[in-house]
Amino acid sequence: MTDPQPFEMTLSLNVLEHLGINLYSNIPSVLSEVVANAWDADAEKVNITLDRDNDTITIQDNGTGMTRADINNRFLMEGYKRRKEQKGKTLRLNRAPMGRKGIGKLSLFSIAGIVEVYTIKDGEKSGFRMNRKVIRDAIENGSTGTYKPEELSKDEINLTHGTKIILKDLKRRQTIGTGKALRTRIARRFSIIGAKYQFEVYVNEEKITPENRDYYQKLQFLWTYEDQSEIEELCLNLVDRERRPEAKINGGVMTGWLGTVTESRQVRDDVENLNRIAIFVRGKMAQEDILGDFSEYGVYATYLIGELRVDCFDRDEEVDAATTNRQQLVEDDQRYIDLKEIIQKELKYIQKKWNFLRSQQGTKKALEIPELSNWIDQFPKETQKNAKSWLGRIYRLKTNSPGERIQLLKHSVFAFEFYRSTQSLAALEKIDDQNLDAFLPIFHELDSLEECLYGQIVQQRVGVIKALENKVDMAEKEKAIQEFLFDHLWLLDPQWERVESTENMEKQVNKVFKEIDARLSDEEKRGRLDIKYRKTAGTHIIIELKKPDRIIKLGETVEQVKKYFNGMTKLIERQAQNERGSVEIILLVGKEPQDWGDDGKQFKDTIKPFNTRLVFFDHLLESAERSYQDYFNKKKGVDRLQKLIQAIEELPDQ
């Protein structure tokens, strides 16, 4: 009995580098090649096991397996042309094979340093180990570029049929990841997984299903090519679907679907970007995305996702339409050019249809809010039409969060209220001078609009205050107040709405500050963080921020504020008619003064003649929030417009 022929692989270092080590950059792409080989081997089950403890990946199938001759003549042969040597479909399950160029197995070295293969066919067991470093050394040192894999003992092979591949010594940059993520990515790379195709794929013994693609439930509108009822059943939240005319290409037809999600953020998930149109050939992803080839700048394109199948791109007798790495199609191939032309026409159609459907759906969704529907009903017919149209457009706009759409709805209400008030004011010209009753509703509407707008301002200010309060670190909170306070005096007093423009006065005040500083002690200067002059509501305000850890004394404080008060009073008198108004001084401190006592009454009374008050950093936000919250609670929902705004604000996440 002659010794069996040894396992042997012949290849160049260039082939190993470009079609092996550097072919793919991630685990799902490599494992997809192994799954495709299992499909070609008529396997009905493939199980991928991720072993984090031992840092290995095992792929086992129940396909036809390989004999020793198959291993040498097919698996280890560089560039084995399956379509030429094994023409037609597979023998047992009559499948259209995915493999073509015989280089998929080299991709294993993209992620693993060691590859072990165990297989059995017709009762013949075989096993061998390939080592990337040893292969490289053999090619570099040998004249023929021949590598002989290490043969493994048959005693280690416990298979009854099929093939098992174990990937070891994984590259450090590769992470095994989670079984869930891998199931998702493999599900997205094949359209032939499931009982319907007699091809079940598992990751850690958990079956991959079409639902694992995790995007069908996100679709709102769907356009299909040929029968896609299997897909439609998975689209649980579909609002509209349309069967498009047959798309002929290369003597065949393009099948599959294009769809748009409900919210643009839904095309971003933890696994990968879904804003793409994937191209499938013979059940396997041939190109991850073709959408990027088009200059689509419409908003609709950011909602788009699709799976298109062009099996007619892969006929045994034709030139391969795929690039060498099998990850995309050849761009200058006429078949690819024709496909792009078909898709371009479809995209233009979908853009127009999406705009219509989205507006229609948006208007319907907006009018589900009873208060909003009643509000629109009060307008004249033409204004109603415009309002509904605009509300529909809001749902076409790309937003980053549901909160943004709520803000747009509120702003739209205010815009139409302003429009309505303009119409009402124009109507005053036609009202009889004696008919006072006709004036009053108009004034009431304007008053209601003003009050509602101010309510929005109050609500936003309360939000700012709460955000500042939520800063746990007191130092961070104080810093935020310091940066914000001087130009947002409403934190100190709700009546101080806006800082008035006082450029000339500020120059004069700064001179006063310099004169006063010259008379202050070094200790007093060191205790100050910043000082600013502001004018609002006719009041001249001096705000001095004391360093948070500074403990001030009553005596020095009185002397200091007295200088500020007298200096400002004299300055105002010199400015005569231009700058009238009272002077108020605010001292913002972090700690209680040295002479504070139990309640600070004596301290407050002593500085009161100089129109000065003391405010603590930690009390400032509490006081401001209380002032605004009291107003907000009293005024909220008192009339029709405010009830409408409240209803919009209480909308759930959309």
Secondary structure, 3 states (H helix, E strand, C coil): CCCCCCCCEECCHHHHHHHHHCCCCCHHHHHHHHHHHHHHCCCCEEEEEEECCCCEEEEEECCCCCCHHHHHHHHCECCCCHHHHCCCCCCCCCCCCCCCCCCHHHHHHHCEEEEEEEEEECCEEEEEEEEHHHHHHHHHHCCCCEECCEECCHHHCCCCCEEEEEEEEECCCCCCCCHHHHHHHHHCCECCCEHHHCEEEEECCEECCHHHHCCHHHEEEEEEECCCHHHHCCCCCCCEEEEECCEEECCEEEEEEEEEECCHHHHECCCCECCCEEEEECCEEEECCCHHHCCCCCHHHHHEEEEEECHHHCCCCCCCCECCCCCCECCCCHHHHHHHHHHHHHHHHHHHHHHHHHHHHHHHHHCCCHHHHHHHHCCCHHHHHHHHHHHHHHCCCCCCCHHHHHHHHHHHHHHHHHHHHHHHHHHHHHCCCCCHHHHHHHHHHHHHHHHHHHHHHHHHHHHHHHHHHCCCCHHHHHHHHHHHHCCCHHHCCCCCCCCCCCHHHHHHHHHHHHHHHHHCCHHHHHCEEEEEEEEECCEEEEEEEECCCCCCCHHHHHHHHHHHHHHHHHHHHHCHHHHCCEEEEEEEECCCCCCCCCCCHHHHHHHHHHCEEEEEHHHHHHHHHHHHHHHHHHHCCCCHHHHHHHHHHCCCCC
